[in-house]
Amino acid sequence: MSDLPTLRSEIDRLDDELLKLLNARAGVSRRIGEAKRAEDPQAPVYRAEREAAVLRRLEAANPGPLPNEAVSRIFHEVMSASSALQRPIRVAYLGPAGTFSEQAAVMQFGRSAVALPCANFDEAFRRTESGESDFSVVPVENSTEGTISRVLDLLLGSPLKVCAEVVVRVQQNLMRKRAGRDGITKVYSHGQSLAQTQNWLNRNLPGVDRVTVESNAEAARLASLDDSTAAIAGVNAAENFGLTILAPNIEDDPTNRTRFMVVGHGDAAPSGRDRTWLVMSAPNVAGGLVRLLAPFASHGVSMTKIESRPARLASMPGSWEYMFYVDVEGHRDDPGVAKALGELKSIAPYLKIFGSYPVGDY
């Protein structure tokens, strides 16, 4: 005789127990919010370092069979829903809905956050600077396309601080209103997405017109209006516009990733696994850059990235002046990093620390 009814009964019992525990957790979360506001009425609802520490602890304690990725996704949503009981977090991002920027916002803040799509990066920064949103989620670099210049320029002049990092694997998907690839006469997508999938398109949809549009979300919207067309976009766009994914992960480079930063008004405290991002100028003398990097070496601080860009500050007029963007391992409050930054302040003509943040999952 089948034991299926017994197993289903056990699932029901566990679901009831989970429901009680989830609500008990939410109640404690709400009490924590009340205690924080009693101490400081302006205390933030969301702390990136606390969430990162919780997820790392749970992944380390996970006995399976659920993989760590699934555990992380589940608890992201649990924490998102619990935070919303205190006050929903408002997050600005480059819209419209269905973009990889929206995906990054959901990955970091969960679906209980209030997502605020913006027309451009300037609007996203402006909303957060004015307090209309709590955070902005903005892309800073893509593994194949390089850095996003406008975002770096905005960070230079903004009082906002980097407090978290989100790394999104760029997964391109072919989608349309109905199943099957027969009868597709046109494929819509952003120019970068068409470039990133051209080999797949050459093999699987030769001769089909490729039409460039302003965003992958717009491509999905257009494909939702005509079942003889298709779009290339992320999974969020398929969900938002009711499209069927015909072929997942069609990008030519499966390692393609975009790195996003979360910017807000507060610093992130140490989480145990952090990086610090800063920008500086070098004195215009022989060996000037070497002098700037020496404090990191002498205090055992590892650099993970250095990149130069032309200066765009009024205090640095003229041609051929450069800023150096540097990522280092550790939090700005860690002893070695703090000593290196202290020495750097007396050497660099210009220095700005964008912030320290928990390292994202790559």
Contacts in CASP RR format, 6 or more apart in sequence:
PFRMAT RR
TARGET T0000
AUTHOR 0000-0000-0000
METHOD contacts of the structure
MODEL  1
MSDLPTLRSEIDRLDDELLKLLNARAGVSRRIGEAKRAEDPQAPVYRAER
EAAVLRRLEAANPGPLPNEAVSRIFHEVMSASSALQRPIRVAYLGPAGTF
SEQAAVMQFGRSAVALPCANFDEAFRRTESGESDFSVVPVENSTEGTISR
VLDLLLGSPLKVCAEVVVRVQQNLMRKRAGRDGITKVYSHGQSLAQTQNW
LNRNLPGVDRVTVESNAEAARLASLDDSTAAIAGVNAAENFGLTILAPNI
EDDPTNRTRFMVVGHGDAAPSGRDRTWLVMSAPNVAGGLVRLLAPFASHG
VSMTKIESRPARLASMPGSWEYMFYVDVEGHRDDPGVAKALGELKSIAPY
LKIFGSYPVGDY
22 78 0 8 1.000
25 78 0 8 1.000
25 82 0 8 1.000
26 81 0 8 1.000
26 82 0 8 1.000
26 85 0 8 1.000
27 82 0 8 1.000
27 85 0 8 1.000
29 79 0 8 1.000
29 82 0 8 1.000
29 83 0 8 1.000
29 85 0 8 1.000
29 86 0 8 1.000
30 82 0 8 1.000
30 85 0 8 1.000
30 86 0 8 1.000
33 43 0 8 1.000
33 45 0 8 1.000
33 86 0 8 1.000
36 43 0 8 1.000
37 43 0 8 1.000
44 134 0 8 1.000
44 266 0 8 1.000
45 83 0 8 1.000
45 86 0 8 1.000
45 87 0 8 1.000
45 89 0 8 1.000
45 134 0 8 1.000
46 83 0 8 1.000
46 89 0 8 1.000
46 109 0 8 1.000
46 134 0 8 1.000
46 135 0 8 1.000
47 268 0 8 1.000
47 269 0 8 1.000
48 163 0 8 1.000
48 164 0 8 1.000
48 262 0 8 1.000
48 268 0 8 1.000
48 271 0 8 1.000
48 357 0 8 1.000
48 358 0 8 1.000
49 268 0 8 1.000
49 269 0 8 1.000
49 270 0 8 1.000
49 271 0 8 1.000
49 274 0 8 1.000
49 358 0 8 1.000
50 271 0 8 1.000
51 76 0 8 1.000
51 79 0 8 1.000
52 164 0 8 1.000
52 271 0 8 1.000
52 273 0 8 1.000
52 358 0 8 1.000
52 360 0 8 1.000
53 271 0 8 1.000
53 272 0 8 1.000
53 358 0 8 1.000
54 75 0 8 1.000
54 79 0 8 1.000
55 72 0 8 1.000
55 75 0 8 1.000
55 76 0 8 1.000
56 271 0 8 1.000
56 273 0 8 1.000
58 71 0 8 1.000
58 72 0 8 1.000
58 75 0 8 1.000
59 68 0 8 1.000
59 71 0 8 1.000
59 72 0 8 1.000
62 68 0 8 1.000
62 71 0 8 1.000
66 74 0 8 1.000
72 361 0 8 1.000
76 107 0 8 1.000
76 110 0 8 1.000
77 110 0 8 1.000
77 111 0 8 1.000
77 112 0 8 1.000
80 89 0 8 1.000
80 109 0 8 1.000
80 110 0 8 1.000
80 111 0 8 1.000
80 112 0 8 1.000
80 113 0 8 1.000
81 112 0 8 1.000
83 89 0 8 1.000
83 112 0 8 1.000
83 113 0 8 1.000
84 112 0 8 1.000
84 113 0 8 1.000
88 112 0 8 1.000
88 113 0 8 1.000
88 114 0 8 1.000
89 109 0 8 1.000
89 112 0 8 1.000
89 113 0 8 1.000
89 114 0 8 1.000
89 134 0 8 1.000
89 135 0 8 1.000
90 113 0 8 1.000
90 114 0 8 1.000
90 116 0 8 1.000
90 132 0 8 1.000
90 133 0 8 1.000
90 134 0 8 1.000
90 135 0 8 1.000
91 105 0 8 1.000
91 108 0 8 1.000
91 109 0 8 1.000
91 113 0 8 1.000
91 114 0 8 1.000
91 115 0 8 1.000
91 116 0 8 1.000
91 133 0 8 1.000
91 134 0 8 1.000
91 135 0 8 1.000
91 136 0 8 1.000
91 137 0 8 1.000
92 116 0 8 1.000
92 118 0 8 1.000
92 123 0 8 1.000
92 124 0 8 1.000
92 127 0 8 1.000
92 128 0 8 1.000
92 132 0 8 1.000
92 133 0 8 1.000
92 135 0 8 1.000
92 136 0 8 1.000
92 137 0 8 1.000
93 99 0 8 1.000
93 101 0 8 1.000
93 102 0 8 1.000
93 104 0 8 1.000
93 105 0 8 1.000
93 115 0 8 1.000
93 116 0 8 1.000
93 117 0 8 1.000
93 118 0 8 1.000
93 124 0 8 1.000
93 136 0 8 1.000
93 137 0 8 1.000
93 138 0 8 1.000
94 101 0 8 1.000
94 117 0 8 1.000
94 118 0 8 1.000
94 120 0 8 1.000
94 121 0 8 1.000
94 124 0 8 1.000
94 138 0 8 1.000
94 139 0 8 1.000
95 101 0 8 1.000
95 102 0 8 1.000
95 117 0 8 1.000
95 118 0 8 1.000
95 119 0 8 1.000
95 215 0 8 1.000
95 217 0 8 1.000
96 117 0 8 1.000
96 215 0 8 1.000
96 217 0 8 1.000
96 218 0 8 1.000
97 115 0 8 1.000
97 117 0 8 1.000
97 217 0 8 1.000
97 236 0 8 1.000
97 240 0 8 1.000
98 216 0 8 1.000
98 217 0 8 1.000
98 220 0 8 1.000
98 233 0 8 1.000
98 234 0 8 1.000
98 236 0 8 1.000
98 237 0 8 1.000
98 240 0 8 1.000
99 215 0 8 1.000
99 216 0 8 1.000
99 217 0 8 1.000
99 236 0 8 1.000
99 237 0 8 1.000
100 139 0 8 1.000
100 168 0 8 1.000
100 170 0 8 1.000
100 216 0 8 1.000
100 234 0 8 1.000
100 258 0 8 1.000
101 137 0 8 1.000
101 138 0 8 1.000
101 139 0 8 1.000
101 260 0 8 1.000
102 115 0 8 1.000
102 117 0 8 1.000
102 236 0 8 1.000
103 168 0 8 1.000
103 234 0 8 1.000
103 235 0 8 1.000
103 236 0 8 1.000
104 137 0 8 1.000
104 139 0 8 1.000
104 166 0 8 1.000
104 168 0 8 1.000
104 258 0 8 1.000
104 260 0 8 1.000
105 113 0 8 1.000
105 115 0 8 1.000
105 137 0 8 1.000
106 113 0 8 1.000
106 115 0 8 1.000
106 236 0 8 1.000
107 166 0 8 1.000
107 168 0 8 1.000
108 137 0 8 1.000
108 164 0 8 1.000
108 166 0 8 1.000
108 260 0 8 1.000
108 262 0 8 1.000
109 135 0 8 1.000
109 137 0 8 1.000
116 127 0 8 1.000
116 132 0 8 1.000
116 133 0 8 1.000
118 124 0 8 1.000
118 127 0 8 1.000
121 138 0 8 1.000
121 148 0 8 1.000
121 150 0 8 1.000
121 151 0 8 1.000
121 154 0 8 1.000
122 150 0 8 1.000
122 154 0 8 1.000
124 133 0 8 1.000
124 136 0 8 1.000
124 137 0 8 1.000
124 138 0 8 1.000
125 136 0 8 1.000
125 138 0 8 1.000
125 154 0 8 1.000
125 158 0 8 1.000
125 160 0 8 1.000
125 263 0 8 1.000
127 133 0 8 1.000
127 136 0 8 1.000
128 134 0 8 1.000
128 135 0 8 1.000
128 136 0 8 1.000
128 160 0 8 1.000
128 263 0 8 1.000
128 264 0 8 1.000
128 265 0 8 1.000
129 158 0 8 1.000
129 159 0 8 1.000
129 160 0 8 1.000
131 265 0 8 1.000
134 264 0 8 1.000
135 163 0 8 1.000
135 262 0 8 1.000
135 263 0 8 1.000
135 264 0 8 1.000
136 160 0 8 1.000
136 262 0 8 1.000
136 263 0 8 1.000
136 264 0 8 1.000
137 166 0 8 1.000
137 260 0 8 1.000
137 261 0 8 1.000
137 262 0 8 1.000
138 148 0 8 1.000
138 151 0 8 1.000
138 154 0 8 1.000
138 260 0 8 1.000
138 261 0 8 1.000
138 263 0 8 1.000
139 148 0 8 1.000
139 151 0 8 1.000
139 258 0 8 1.000
139 259 0 8 1.000
139 260 0 8 1.000
140 147 0 8 1.000
140 148 0 8 1.000
140 151 0 8 1.000
140 152 0 8 1.000
140 259 0 8 1.000
140 260 0 8 1.000
140 261 0 8 1.000
141 147 0 8 1.000
141 148 0 8 1.000
141 258 0 8 1.000
141 259 0 8 1.000
142 148 0 8 1.000
142 170 0 8 1.000
142 256 0 8 1.000
142 257 0 8 1.000
142 258 0 8 1.000
142 259 0 8 1.000
143 255 0 8 1.000
143 256 0 8 1.000
143 257 0 8 1.000
143 258 0 8 1.000
143 259 0 8 1.000
144 196 0 8 1.000
144 253 0 8 1.000
144 256 0 8 1.000
145 192 0 8 1.000
147 307 0 8 1.000
147 309 0 8 1.000
149 309 0 8 1.000
151 261 0 8 1.000
152 309 0 8 1.000
152 325 0 8 1.000
153 312 0 8 1.000
155 162 0 8 1.000
155 263 0 8 1.000
155 279 0 8 1.000
155 354 0 8 1.000
156 279 0 8 1.000
156 312 0 8 1.000
156 313 0 8 1.000
156 323 0 8 1.000
156 352 0 8 1.000
158 263 0 8 1.000
159 265 0 8 1.000
160 263 0 8 1.000
160 264 0 8 1.000
160 265 0 8 1.000
161 263 0 8 1.000
161 264 0 8 1.000
161 265 0 8 1.000
161 266 0 8 1.000
161 267 0 8 1.000
161 354 0 8 1.000
161 355 0 8 1.000
162 261 0 8 1.000
162 262 0 8 1.000
162 263 0 8 1.000
162 277 0 8 1.000
162 354 0 8 1.000
162 355 0 8 1.000
162 356 0 8 1.000
162 357 0 8 1.000
163 262 0 8 1.000
163 263 0 8 1.000
163 264 0 8 1.000
163 266 0 8 1.000
163 267 0 8 1.000
163 268 0 8 1.000
163 355 0 8 1.000
163 357 0 8 1.000
164 261 0 8 1.000
164 262 0 8 1.000
164 268 0 8 1.000
164 357 0 8 1.000
164 358 0 8 1.000
164 360 0 8 1.000
165 259 0 8 1.000
165 260 0 8 1.000
165 261 0 8 1.000
165 262 0 8 1.000
165 275 0 8 1.000
165 357 0 8 1.000
165 358 0 8 1.000
165 359 0 8 1.000
165 360 0 8 1.000
166 259 0 8 1.000
166 260 0 8 1.000
166 261 0 8 1.000
166 262 0 8 1.000
166 360 0 8 1.000
167 257 0 8 1.000
167 258 0 8 1.000
167 259 0 8 1.000
167 260 0 8 1.000
167 360 0 8 1.000
167 361 0 8 1.000
167 362 0 8 1.000
168 257 0 8 1.000
168 258 0 8 1.000
168 260 0 8 1.000
169 256 0 8 1.000
169 257 0 8 1.000
170 196 0 8 1.000
170 251 0 8 1.000
170 256 0 8 1.000
170 257 0 8 1.000
170 258 0 8 1.000
171 234 0 8 1.000
171 235 0 8 1.000
171 248 0 8 1.000
171 249 0 8 1.000
171 251 0 8 1.000
172 189 0 8 1.000
172 193 0 8 1.000
172 196 0 8 1.000
172 197 0 8 1.000
172 232 0 8 1.000
172 233 0 8 1.000
172 234 0 8 1.000
172 249 0 8 1.000
172 250 0 8 1.000
172 251 0 8 1.000
173 232 0 8 1.000
173 233 0 8 1.000
173 234 0 8 1.000
173 235 0 8 1.000
173 238 0 8 1.000
173 245 0 8 1.000
173 246 0 8 1.000
173 247 0 8 1.000
173 248 0 8 1.000
173 249 0 8 1.000
173 250 0 8 1.000
174 181 0 8 1.000
174 187 0 8 1.000
174 230 0 8 1.000
174 231 0 8 1.000
174 232 0 8 1.000
174 245 0 8 1.000
174 246 0 8 1.000
174 247 0 8 1.000
174 250 0 8 1.000
175 220 0 8 1.000
175 223 0 8 1.000
175 230 0 8 1.000
175 231 0 8 1.000
175 232 0 8 1.000
175 233 0 8 1.000
175 237 0 8 1.000
175 238 0 8 1.000
175 243 0 8 1.000
175 244 0 8 1.000
175 245 0 8 1.000
175 246 0 8 1.000
176 184 0 8 1.000
176 223 0 8 1.000
176 227 0 8 1.000
176 229 0 8 1.000
176 230 0 8 1.000
176 231 0 8 1.000
176 243 0 8 1.000
176 244 0 8 1.000
176 246 0 8 1.000
177 223 0 8 1.000
177 224 0 8 1.000
177 226 0 8 1.000
177 227 0 8 1.000
177 242 0 8 1.000
177 243 0 8 1.000
177 244 0 8 1.000
178 227 0 8 1.000
178 244 0 8 1.000
179 244 0 8 1.000
179 246 0 8 1.000
180 246 0 8 1.000
181 204 0 8 1.000
181 205 0 8 1.000
181 230 0 8 1.000
181 246 0 8 1.000
181 247 0 8 1.000
183 228 0 8 1.000
184 205 0 8 1.000
184 208 0 8 1.000
184 228 0 8 1.000
184 229 0 8 1.000
184 230 0 8 1.000
185 208 0 8 1.000
185 209 0 8 1.000
185 228 0 8 1.000
185 229 0 8 1.000
186 208 0 8 1.000
186 209 0 8 1.000
186 210 0 8 1.000
186 211 0 8 1.000
186 228 0 8 1.000
186 229 0 8 1.000
186 230 0 8 1.000
187 194 0 8 1.000
187 201 0 8 1.000
187 205 0 8 1.000
187 208 0 8 1.000
187 209 0 8 1.000
187 210 0 8 1.000
187 211 0 8 1.000
187 229 0 8 1.000
187 230 0 8 1.000
187 231 0 8 1.000
187 232 0 8 1.000
188 211 0 8 1.000
188 213 0 8 1.000
188 218 0 8 1.000
188 219 0 8 1.000
188 220 0 8 1.000
188 222 0 8 1.000
188 223 0 8 1.000
188 229 0 8 1.000
188 230 0 8 1.000
188 231 0 8 1.000
188 232 0 8 1.000
189 197 0 8 1.000
189 210 0 8 1.000
189 211 0 8 1.000
189 212 0 8 1.000
189 213 0 8 1.000
189 216 0 8 1.000
189 219 0 8 1.000
189 231 0 8 1.000
189 232 0 8 1.000
189 233 0 8 1.000
190 212 0 8 1.000
190 213 0 8 1.000
190 214 0 8 1.000
190 215 0 8 1.000
190 216 0 8 1.000
190 219 0 8 1.000
191 212 0 8 1.000
193 216 0 8 1.000
193 219 0 8 1.000
193 232 0 8 1.000
193 233 0 8 1.000
194 201 0 8 1.000
194 210 0 8 1.000
194 212 0 8 1.000
194 232 0 8 1.000
196 251 0 8 1.000
196 252 0 8 1.000
196 253 0 8 1.000
196 256 0 8 1.000
197 232 0 8 1.000
197 250 0 8 1.000
197 251 0 8 1.000
197 252 0 8 1.000
198 252 0 8 1.000
199 252 0 8 1.000
200 247 0 8 1.000
200 250 0 8 1.000
200 251 0 8 1.000
200 252 0 8 1.000
201 208 0 8 1.000
201 210 0 8 1.000
201 250 0 8 1.000
204 247 0 8 1.000
204 250 0 8 1.000
213 219 0 8 1.000
213 222 0 8 1.000
216 231 0 8 1.000
216 232 0 8 1.000
216 233 0 8 1.000
216 234 0 8 1.000
216 237 0 8 1.000
217 233 0 8 1.000
217 237 0 8 1.000
217 240 0 8 1.000
219 231 0 8 1.000
219 232 0 8 1.000
219 233 0 8 1.000
219 237 0 8 1.000
220 231 0 8 1.000
220 233 0 8 1.000
220 237 0 8 1.000
220 238 0 8 1.000
220 240 0 8 1.000
220 241 0 8 1.000
220 243 0 8 1.000
221 241 0 8 1.000
222 229 0 8 1.000
222 231 0 8 1.000
223 229 0 8 1.000
223 230 0 8 1.000
223 231 0 8 1.000
223 241 0 8 1.000
223 243 0 8 1.000
224 241 0 8 1.000
224 242 0 8 1.000
224 243 0 8 1.000
230 246 0 8 1.000
231 237 0 8 1.000
231 243 0 8 1.000
232 250 0 8 1.000
235 245 0 8 1.000
237 243 0 8 1.000
238 244 0 8 1.000
238 245 0 8 1.000
257 362 0 8 1.000
261 277 0 8 1.000
261 354 0 8 1.000
261 357 0 8 1.000
262 357 0 8 1.000
267 355 0 8 1.000
267 356 0 8 1.000
268 274 0 8 1.000
268 355 0 8 1.000
268 356 0 8 1.000
268 357 0 8 1.000
268 358 0 8 1.000
269 331 0 8 1.000
269 333 0 8 1.000
270 331 0 8 1.000
270 333 0 8 1.000
270 334 0 8 1.000
270 356 0 8 1.000
271 331 0 8 1.000
271 358 0 8 1.000
272 331 0 8 1.000
272 358 0 8 1.000
273 358 0 8 1.000
273 359 0 8 1.000
274 329 0 8 1.000
274 330 0 8 1.000
274 331 0 8 1.000
274 334 0 8 1.000
274 356 0 8 1.000
274 357 0 8 1.000
274 358 0 8 1.000
274 359 0 8 1.000
275 304 0 8 1.000
275 327 0 8 1.000
275 328 0 8 1.000
275 329 0 8 1.000
275 330 0 8 1.000
275 356 0 8 1.000
275 357 0 8 1.000
275 359 0 8 1.000
276 327 0 8 1.000
276 328 0 8 1.000
276 330 0 8 1.000
276 331 0 8 1.000
276 332 0 8 1.000
276 337 0 8 1.000
276 341 0 8 1.000
276 353 0 8 1.000
276 355 0 8 1.000
276 356 0 8 1.000
276 357 0 8 1.000
277 325 0 8 1.000
277 326 0 8 1.000
277 327 0 8 1.000
277 353 0 8 1.000
277 354 0 8 1.000
277 355 0 8 1.000
277 356 0 8 1.000
277 357 0 8 1.000
278 325 0 8 1.000
278 326 0 8 1.000
278 328 0 8 1.000
278 341 0 8 1.000
278 351 0 8 1.000
278 352 0 8 1.000
278 353 0 8 1.000
278 354 0 8 1.000
278 355 0 8 1.000
279 323 0 8 1.000
279 324 0 8 1.000
279 325 0 8 1.000
279 326 0 8 1.000
279 350 0 8 1.000
279 351 0 8 1.000
279 352 0 8 1.000
279 354 0 8 1.000
280 292 0 8 1.000
280 323 0 8 1.000
280 324 0 8 1.000
280 326 0 8 1.000
280 344 0 8 1.000
280 348 0 8 1.000
280 350 0 8 1.000
280 351 0 8 1.000
280 352 0 8 1.000
281 311 0 8 1.000
281 316 0 8 1.000
281 321 0 8 1.000
281 322 0 8 1.000
281 323 0 8 1.000
281 324 0 8 1.000
281 348 0 8 1.000
281 349 0 8 1.000
281 350 0 8 1.000
281 351 0 8 1.000
282 288 0 8 1.000
282 289 0 8 1.000
282 291 0 8 1.000
282 292 0 8 1.000
282 322 0 8 1.000
282 324 0 8 1.000
282 348 0 8 1.000
282 349 0 8 1.000
283 291 0 8 1.000
283 347 0 8 1.000
283 348 0 8 1.000
283 349 0 8 1.000
284 321 0 8 1.000
289 324 0 8 1.000
291 347 0 8 1.000
292 324 0 8 1.000
292 344 0 8 1.000
292 347 0 8 1.000
292 348 0 8 1.000
293 303 0 8 1.000
293 306 0 8 1.000
295 301 0 8 1.000
295 339 0 8 1.000
295 340 0 8 1.000
295 341 0 8 1.000
295 342 0 8 1.000
295 343 0 8 1.000
295 344 0 8 1.000
295 347 0 8 1.000
296 302 0 8 1.000
296 303 0 8 1.000
296 328 0 8 1.000
296 340 0 8 1.000
298 340 0 8 1.000
298 343 0 8 1.000
299 336 0 8 1.000
299 337 0 8 1.000
299 339 0 8 1.000
299 340 0 8 1.000
299 343 0 8 1.000
300 336 0 8 1.000
300 340 0 8 1.000
301 328 0 8 1.000
301 329 0 8 1.000
301 330 0 8 1.000
301 336 0 8 1.000
301 337 0 8 1.000
301 340 0 8 1.000
302 328 0 8 1.000
302 329 0 8 1.000
303 326 0 8 1.000
303 327 0 8 1.000
303 328 0 8 1.000
303 329 0 8 1.000
304 327 0 8 1.000
304 328 0 8 1.000
304 329 0 8 1.000
305 325 0 8 1.000
305 326 0 8 1.000
305 327 0 8 1.000
306 324 0 8 1.000
306 325 0 8 1.000
306 326 0 8 1.000
306 327 0 8 1.000
307 324 0 8 1.000
307 325 0 8 1.000
308 322 0 8 1.000
308 323 0 8 1.000
308 324 0 8 1.000
308 325 0 8 1.000
309 322 0 8 1.000
309 323 0 8 1.000
309 325 0 8 1.000
310 320 0 8 1.000
310 321 0 8 1.000
310 322 0 8 1.000
310 323 0 8 1.000
311 321 0 8 1.000
311 322 0 8 1.000
311 323 0 8 1.000
312 323 0 8 1.000
313 323 0 8 1.000
313 350 0 8 1.000
315 350 0 8 1.000
316 350 0 8 1.000
323 350 0 8 1.000
328 337 0 8 1.000
328 340 0 8 1.000
330 337 0 8 1.000
330 356 0 8 1.000
331 337 0 8 1.000
331 356 0 8 1.000
332 338 0 8 1.000
332 341 0 8 1.000
332 353 0 8 1.000
332 355 0 8 1.000
332 356 0 8 1.000
333 356 0 8 1.000
341 353 0 8 1.000
344 351 0 8 1.000
345 351 0 8 1.000
END
